[in-house]
């Protein structure tokens, strides 16, 4: 079942997309969108992931705004970056209350949202898996979580160059966290988002398959 709903955050109503698995005891995943906002790409990914057996919510970090150009997206980030962390954490708390108490909980982010997918496990121990698509974030906080990490990165990416990816990988491994990094040949930033010119379906499908397997290992009972 797919729908939109809201949760309360300090008196503010936050919209989110919800896509439920058929199994009521399925694990949960919070998806954090790229700087384009909560667009059709994110909704489609959430629905696809729920069909693979996960309860999914994708919060709207930009209060309904959606960008179609880089310039618009940059404005959304400047306006919404301060609130994004609180919304991300609140979405994780909300989903944790909705899924079965014994189910695992993970977080996944695209680009702008990837930074929060990397950061939030340090603040929410319930998170036992973290996935990032072409986004990095490093710091001492990495050692405050044991959640395994899966990263999908582009071969040619001015937004996330190889040095930054290596820094993230080194930080995660130094923190003792299980870390898997995939770099996809012939791709650029946003390669997994169908509305973008950089979209590469073969790489996107492979990344999705790897994500489902990774989340299955770390979120399902006995995984």
DABEL-V950186 format. One record per backbone hydrogen bond with DSSP energy under -0.5 kcal/mol. CO is the residue of the C=O (numbers start at 1). NH is the residue of the N-H. E is the energy in kcal/mol with one decimal. If there is no record, write none. Layout:
# DABEL-V950186
{{CO	NH	E} {CO	NH	E}}
This chain:
# DABEL-V950186
{{1	20	-2.7} {3	18	-3.6} {5	16	-2.6} {7	14	-3.2} {9	12	-1.6} {12	9	-3.0} {12	14	-0.6} {13	15	-0.5} {14	7	-1.9} {15	60	-2.8} {16	5	-2.5} {17	58	-2.5} {18	3	-2.9} {19	56	-2.7} {22	24	-0.6} {23	26	-1.9} {27	55	-3.0} {28	106	-2.4} {29	31	-0.5} {29	57	-1.8} {30	108	-2.8} {31	33	-0.5} {32	110	-2.3} {33	113	-0.5} {34	37	-2.0} {36	67	-2.6} {37	39	-1.9} {39	43	-2.1} {40	44	-2.7} {41	45	-2.1} {42	46	-2.7} {43	47	-2.4} {44	48	-2.2} {45	49	-2.6} {46	50	-2.3} {47	51	-1.9} {48	52	-0.9} {49	54	-0.8} {50	53	-1.7} {55	29	-2.6} {56	19	-2.8} {57	31	-2.6} {58	17	-2.3} {59	61	-0.9} {60	63	-0.7} {62	65	-1.7} {69	73	-2.4} {70	74	-2.7} {71	75	-1.6} {72	76	-2.0} {73	77	-2.4} {74	78	-2.1} {75	79	-2.0} {76	80	-2.8} {77	81	-2.2} {80	83	-0.5} {80	84	-1.2} {81	85	-0.7} {83	87	-2.2} {84	88	-2.6} {85	89	-2.5} {86	90	-2.3} {87	91	-2.5} {88	92	-2.0} {89	93	-2.3} {90	94	-2.5} {91	95	-2.5} {92	96	-2.3} {93	97	-1.3} {94	98	-0.8} {95	98	-0.8} {95	99	-2.2} {100	103	-2.3} {104	28	-2.5} {105	128	-2.6} {106	30	-2.2} {107	131	-2.3} {108	32	-2.9} {109	111	-0.5} {109	133	-2.8} {110	113	-2.4} {111	114	-0.7} {111	115	-0.9} {112	115	-0.7} {112	116	-0.6} {113	117	-1.8} {114	118	-1.9} {115	119	-2.0} {116	120	-2.7} {119	122	-2.0} {120	123	-1.7} {120	124	-1.6} {124	127	-2.0} {126	105	-0.6} {128	148	-0.7} {129	107	-1.9} {130	150	-2.3} {131	109	-2.1} {132	134	-0.6} {132	152	-2.9} {133	111	-2.9} {139	142	-1.9} {140	143	-1.7} {141	144	-2.2} {142	145	-0.9} {148	130	-2.0} {149	180	-2.2} {150	132	-2.4} {151	153	-0.5} {151	182	-2.8} {152	134	-3.9} {153	184	-2.6} {155	157	-0.5} {161	164	-0.8} {161	165	-1.6} {162	166	-2.6} {163	167	-2.1} {164	168	-2.1} {165	169	-2.6} {166	170	-3.0} {167	171	-2.2} {168	172	-2.5} {169	173	-2.6} {170	174	-2.5} {171	175	-1.3} {172	177	-2.3} {173	176	-1.5} {178	149	-2.8} {180	151	-2.8} {182	153	-2.8} {183	185	-0.6} {184	155	-1.3} {184	187	-1.1} {187	156	-2.4} {188	191	-1.1} {190	193	-1.8} {191	200	-2.6} {192	194	-0.6} {193	196	-2.1} {196	199	-2.1} {200	204	-2.7} {201	205	-2.7} {202	206	-2.0} {203	207	-2.6} {204	208	-2.3} {205	209	-2.6} {206	210	-2.4} {207	211	-2.1} {208	212	-2.7} {209	213	-2.1} {210	214	-2.4} {211	215	-3.0} {212	216	-2.3} {213	217	-2.0} {214	218	-1.9} {215	219	-2.1} {216	220	-1.1} {219	104	-1.3} {220	223	-2.6}}
